[in-house]
Amino acid sequence: MIKKMILEAKNIRPSREGFEVAGIFNPAVIRCGKETIMLARVAESAVQNDPDYFLVPVASAQGTIEIVRLPKNDPAYDYSDKRLVRNCQHTYLTSISHLRVARSMDGEHFVFDESGIILPGGIYERFGIEDPRITKIGSTYYVTFTAVSECGINVGLMATKDFRHFRRLGNILHSDNKDCVIFPKKIGGKYLALHRPSTSEFGKLDIWTAESPNLIDWGNHKIMTSARIDYLPCSRVGAGAVPMATAKGWLVVYHSADAANRYHLTAMLLDKNDPNIVLMRSKHPLVEPTETYEKKGFVDQVVFTCGLVADADQLCIYYGVCDQNIAMCTIPIRDVWDNMEAIGA
């Protein structure tokens, strides 16, 4: 395995005056001919230049970014988490995320489109849009993403043919939900997706499947308890990259996290005709924080993928590190298979 950092937040320009880039991470990628297209999540925070107020950016219904001013010395507000500000009525994110389009001819050095910025807007995206995944079906690229607001955490869908013009298709799954990836072809006459509902006090944070006749209306939700790992403590799992068709079935690279929010990437093999059936699963972590840039950052010990590309003999996995930067690793495909065992073996 070869790892390298390819994009750092400190080198990314903010989208507007008075803001700074807190992170660029959790990118979706897809190969289009000789190009690799990336949709990267960029988190921006307001420059904190007011001694009395904490400045929180939020999106308006018109797609502009507004600033909410929260009193720093008011005991009603909890500032203990650098990601969030809470009081009895509201929870705010300290940054707001949007998506940016970048292109590369070698899969490593990316150039951002000057006009390729997708901003949040509307009541479901007030606190930002996050963690995209790209699935090509026919000549159209479908992008699932997480929309965050006072309305909860929703899964949105947009479509594009050129990564320059995007058409919003609305929310496709109930709140609260995230980590949604759509399979690149119909299975049994239906489109299929993996997603991760938030839990009640009774359930766990597991991957579920859903099916749709048209990519908009989703139902027949089923839990995939077999995706949960047992070689390390696991408080939650979630879909990562778009499932990849292989001769053995659907290969899925996804994430697992423990109660201390330490993340790693792992893999499973799903039945090609019924992806609710997990055939094989990793025996050990596929990618885990080993490098300094994977261990220390805005949120420590986080590796999180939303996309990969495959060549004949290797996978190239793109992943966010510590909610701050983007890295990539190349893994021989034989190593992925060697690290898997049949369920119940």
C-alpha positions in Angstrom: 0.0 0.0 0.0 1.2 3.5 -0.9 -0.3 6.5 0.9 0.2 10.2 0.1 -1.5 13.5 1.0 -2.7 15.2 -2.1 -4.8 18.3 -1.0 -4.4 20.4 2.1 -6.8 22.9 3.5 -4.1 25.5 3.9 -3.7 25.7 0.2 -7.3 26.2 -0.7 -8.8 29.6 -1.3 -12.0 30.5 0.5 -15.0 31.2 -1.6 -15.6 34.7 -0.2 -14.2 37.5 1.8 -14.3 37.2 5.6 -14.0 33.4 5.5 -11.3 30.9 5.9 -11.0 27.2 4.8 -11.2 24.9 7.8 -11.0 21.7 5.7 -11.1 20.0 2.4 -12.0 16.4 2.8 -14.3 13.4 2.0 -14.1 13.6 -1.8 -16.2 11.7 -4.3 -14.2 10.7 -7.4 -15.0 9.1 -10.8 -13.0 8.5 -13.9 -14.3 10.1 -17.1 -12.2 9.0 -20.0 -8.7 10.0 -19.3 -9.8 12.5 -16.6 -10.4 11.9 -12.9 -13.2 14.1 -11.6 -13.4 15.0 -7.9 -16.2 16.5 -5.9 -14.6 17.7 -2.7 -16.2 18.9 0.5 -14.9 22.2 1.5 -15.7 23.5 5.0 -15.4 27.2 5.6 -15.7 29.2 8.8 -16.1 32.9 9.4 -13.0 34.8 10.4 -13.6 35.4 14.2 -12.8 39.1 14.4 -15.5 40.1 17.0 -14.3 39.9 20.6 -17.9 39.6 22.0 -19.6 37.4 19.4 -18.9 34.0 17.8 -19.8 34.2 14.1 -21.6 31.2 12.6 -22.2 31.0 8.8 -25.6 29.7 7.6 -27.1 29.5 4.1 -30.3 31.4 3.2 -33.2 30.1 1.1 -31.8 32.2 -1.8 -28.4 30.5 -1.6 -26.5 33.4 0.0 -24.4 32.9 3.1 -25.4 34.8 6.2 -23.7 35.3 9.6 -25.4 34.4 12.9 -23.8 36.3 15.9 -23.8 34.3 19.1 -22.7 36.0 22.4 -19.5 34.4 23.6 -20.1 35.1 27.3 -23.7 33.9 27.5 -23.8 30.7 29.7 -26.8 29.5 27.6 -24.4 28.6 24.8 -22.0 25.6 24.9 -18.8 26.2 23.0 -17.0 23.1 24.3 -17.1 21.3 21.0 -15.1 23.0 18.2 -17.4 21.6 15.6 -20.7 22.7 17.2 -22.3 25.5 19.3 -25.4 24.4 21.3 -28.0 26.0 23.4 -31.4 24.8 24.6 -33.1 25.7 21.3 -30.5 25.4 18.5 -27.4 23.5 17.5 -25.1 25.3 15.0 -22.1 24.0 13.0 -19.1 26.3 13.4 -18.4 25.9 9.7 -20.5 25.5 6.6 -19.6 23.1 3.8 -20.0 23.3 0.1 -18.8 21.1 -2.9 -16.1 22.0 -5.4 -15.3 20.3 -8.7 -11.7 19.5 -9.5 -10.1 17.6 -12.5 -6.9 15.6 -12.9 -5.2 13.9 -15.8 -3.0 11.7 -13.5 -5.4 11.1 -10.6 -3.1 12.9 -8.2 -2.7 16.5 -9.2 -6.1 18.2 -9.2 -7.0 21.6 -10.7 -10.2 23.2 -9.3 -12.8 24.7 -11.7 -13.1 28.4 -10.9 -16.8 28.2 -11.5 -17.2 24.7 -10.1 -18.6 25.6 -6.7 -21.9 24.1 -5.5 -23.2 26.2 -2.6 -25.9 25.1 -0.1 -29.3 26.7 -0.3 -32.9 26.2 1.0 -34.2 25.1 4.3 -32.7 21.6 4.2 -29.1 22.9 3.5 -28.9 25.8 6.0 -25.8 24.3 7.7 -24.2 23.0 4.5 -23.9 20.1 2.1 -21.4 17.3 2.7 -19.8 14.0 1.7 -20.9 13.5 -1.9 -20.8 10.2 -3.8 -20.9 9.9 -7.6 -22.7 7.1 -9.6 -22.8 7.0 -13.4 -26.0 5.5 -14.8 -26.2 5.7 -18.6 -24.9 9.1 -19.6 -25.9 10.9 -16.4 -23.9 11.2 -13.2 -25.9 11.1 -10.0 -24.5 12.7 -6.9 -25.9 11.8 -3.4 -24.9 14.2 -0.6 -25.7 15.0 3.0 -27.8 18.1 3.7 -27.7 19.5 7.2 -30.1 22.0 8.8 -32.5 22.6 11.6 -34.7 20.0 9.7 -32.1 17.3 10.5 -29.7 15.4 8.4 -31.1 14.5 5.0 -29.9 12.7 1.8 -30.1 14.9 -1.3 -29.7 14.0 -4.9 -28.5 16.0 -7.9 -27.7 15.1 -11.5 -25.2 16.3 -14.0 -23.8 15.3 -17.5 -20.8 17.5 -17.5 -19.9 18.5 -13.9 -20.6 22.1 -14.8 -24.4 22.2 -14.6 -26.1 20.4 -11.8 -29.8 19.7 -11.4 -31.2 19.4 -7.8 -33.6 16.4 -7.5 -34.6 16.9 -3.8 -34.4 14.8 -0.7 -34.6 11.1 -1.4 -34.4 9.5 2.1 -36.0 10.4 5.5 -34.2 12.4 8.2 -31.9 11.6 9.9 -29.9 9.7 7.3 -26.5 9.8 5.6 -23.7 7.8 3.9 -25.9 7.1 0.9 -24.4 5.4 -2.2 -26.3 4.3 -5.3 -25.3 1.1 -7.2 -24.2 1.8 -10.8 -26.8 -0.4 -12.4 -30.2 -2.0 -11.7 -30.3 -5.2 -9.8 -33.4 -7.3 -10.2 -35.1 -4.5 -12.2 -34.6 -2.0 -9.4 -32.0 0.7 -8.5 -30.4 -0.1 -5.2 -28.7 2.1 -2.6 -26.8 1.7 0.7 -27.6 4.2 3.4 -27.1 4.7 7.2 -30.1 5.9 9.3 -29.4 7.5 12.6 -30.4 5.4 15.5 -33.1 5.5 18.2 -32.3 4.4 21.7 -33.1 0.8 20.6 -31.1 0.5 17.4 -27.5 0.6 16.2 -25.8 2.6 13.5 -25.8 0.0 10.7 -25.9 0.1 6.9 -29.2 -0.5 5.3 -30.3 -1.1 1.7 -33.1 0.5 -0.2 -34.6 0.0 -3.7 -36.2 2.4 -6.2 -37.9 2.2 -9.6 -36.8 5.7 -10.6 -33.9 6.9 -8.3 -36.4 9.3 -6.5 -38.8 7.1 -4.6 -37.0 4.7 -2.3 -38.5 1.9 -0.1 -38.2 -1.8 1.0 -35.5 -0.8 3.5 -33.5 -3.7 4.9 -30.8 -3.7 7.5 -27.3 -5.3 6.7 -26.2 -6.4 10.2 -23.5 -8.6 8.5 -21.6 -5.4 7.5 -20.7 -4.8 11.1 -17.1 -5.8 11.9 -16.0 -7.9 14.8 -12.2 -7.7 14.7 -12.2 -4.2 16.4 -14.7 -2.4 18.6 -17.4 -1.0 16.4 -20.0 1.7 17.3 -21.1 2.4 13.8 -20.5 1.6 10.1 -21.4 3.5 7.0 -21.1 3.1 3.2 -18.1 4.7 1.7 -17.3 4.5 -2.0 -19.8 3.5 -4.7 -20.0 -0.4 -4.9 -17.7 -1.8 -7.6 -18.8 -4.7 -9.8 -16.3 -7.6 -9.9 -16.4 -11.2 -11.1 -17.0 -12.3 -7.5 -19.8 -9.8 -6.7 -20.1 -6.2 -5.5 -16.9 -4.9 -3.7 -17.7 -2.2 -1.1 -15.1 -0.2 0.7 -16.7 1.4 3.8 -15.9 2.9 7.2 -16.1 1.7 10.8 -15.7 3.8 13.9 -15.5 3.0 17.6 -16.9 4.8 20.6 -13.9 7.1 20.7 -14.6 8.2 17.0 -11.5 6.4 15.7 -12.2 5.5 12.1 -10.7 3.0 9.7 -11.7 1.7 6.2 -12.7 -1.9 5.6 -14.3 -3.9 2.8 -17.0 -6.4 2.1 -18.2 -8.5 -0.8 -21.9 -8.5 -1.6 -23.8 -11.1 -3.7 -24.1 -9.8 -7.3 -27.8 -10.6 -7.6 -28.8 -9.8 -4.0 -26.6 -7.2 -2.4 -28.4 -7.7 0.9 -26.2 -10.8 1.3 -22.7 -10.2 2.6 -20.5 -13.0 1.3 -17.1 -11.9 2.6 -15.6 -9.3 4.9 -12.2 -7.9 5.8 -10.3 -9.8 8.4 -8.3 -6.7 9.4 -8.5 -3.0 8.7 -8.0 -2.1 5.0 -6.8 1.5 5.7 -6.3 2.8 9.2 -4.6 5.9 10.6 -0.8 5.3 10.6 0.6 8.5 9.2 0.9 11.7 11.2 -1.5 13.5 8.9 -4.1 10.7 9.5 -3.7 10.8 13.3 -3.7 14.5 14.0 -5.9 17.3 12.6 -9.2 19.0 13.2 -10.7 15.6 14.3 -8.0 13.1 15.2 -7.8 9.5 14.0 -10.2 9.8 11.0 -9.9 8.2 7.6 -13.2 8.5 5.6 -13.8 7.6 2.0 -16.5 8.7 -0.5 -14.8 7.4 -3.7 -12.3 5.2 -5.4 -11.2 4.3 -8.9 -10.0 0.9 -10.0 -7.4 -0.3 -12.5 -6.8 -3.8 -13.6 -4.7 -4.8 -10.6 -5.1 -2.0 -8.0 -7.6 0.3 -6.2 -6.9 3.9 -5.7 -8.9 5.1 -2.7 -9.4 8.8 -2.0 -10.2 9.7 1.5 -10.5 12.6 4.0 -8.1 12.7 6.9 -9.0 14.2 10.2 -11.8 16.2 8.7 -9.1 18.5 7.3 -7.2 17.3 4.2 -7.4 14.7 1.4 -5.1 11.7 0.9 -5.0 8.8 -1.5 -3.7 5.3 -1.3 -3.1 2.6 -3.9 -3.7 -1.0 -2.9 -3.1 -4.1 -5.0 -6.5 -5.7 -5.6 -5.0 -9.1 -4.6 -4.2 -7.6 -1.1 -7.9 -6.7 -0.8 -9.0 -10.2 -1.6 -6.3 -11.8 0.6 -7.6 -9.7 3.6 -11.1 -11.1 3.2 -12.8 -14.2 4.6 -16.2 -15.8 4.1 -18.9 -14.8 6.6 -19.0 -17.5 9.2 -15.6 -19.0 8.3 
